Amino acid sequence: MAIQAYVADHSAPVLRTHAWRTPQNSTAYLLPHLHPTSQILDIGCGPGSITTGLAALVPAGHVTGIEPTSPPLEAARALAASEGITNISFKEGDIHALPFADESFDIVHAHQVLQHITDPIDGLREMRRVCRTGGLVAIKESAGLHCYPEAPEMVQWQDIYYKVAGERGTNPHPGERIHVWARKAGFGSEDVKCSTGSWCFQTREERESWGGNFAERSVGSPLSKVAVEKGYATEEFFQRMREVWLEWVEDEDAWFGILHGEILCTKRDA
């Protein structure tokens, strides 16, 4: 999955952020299309919270989760076992060379994955290849962040993220153009359905979870290391960024929202 382009890592705070995601809060656009017998591939499954949730919704089907490296898969397998989910499996795999035969799955899903790879159209072609005729390729990607109050450091942090992603040849918020990528990957215009979704973090519990994790991720992360190496920011800036996140958590007026682009792509032919 073009691991070298991944701006984050698989540290504890990153996995905690990803483990918050469920089918209900992250794939609502896909849920009406699930069937009890659906065979699903979840690409970039991370710690498996969405994957395990999907498996529970297709009791006579099966869900396969893949990641390019093994560390998050350990957490994913542990989660599935703890919830007694057995119609599920996890393995290492690369979105650019999926280890499956053509037309293997009813649904091929990726959540916040294309933003981390340098050739998303190639990744989409592979997703289309392993999807059965009549099946769905489902993609969700962030399209932008909004924060209140917006401290100057928050604005600079987002600018740094764009610079580091650009340095690695990726687009950190491609949600508004994933339908274009899908057409370039072989889907017809009439077969790509667009929608939007969102996350909102405002309550005390939500602020502690979101802001607390990002405070922990501010110092010593791959993003901060690359930014310092490239001269985009200093280590002192990221120390200050940690404080800004903690201050944001304590502000009862604070609010953070993320807009996402979503597409459901129907495969009409092989």
Helices and strands as residue ranges (DSSP letters): G 3-5, H 12-19, H 23-26, G 31-33, E 39-43, H 49-57, E 62-67, H 71-82, E 88-92, E 105-111, G 114-116, H 120-130, E 131-148, H 152-167, H 178-184, G 189-191, E 192-201, H 204-217, H 222-230, H 235-250, E 255-266
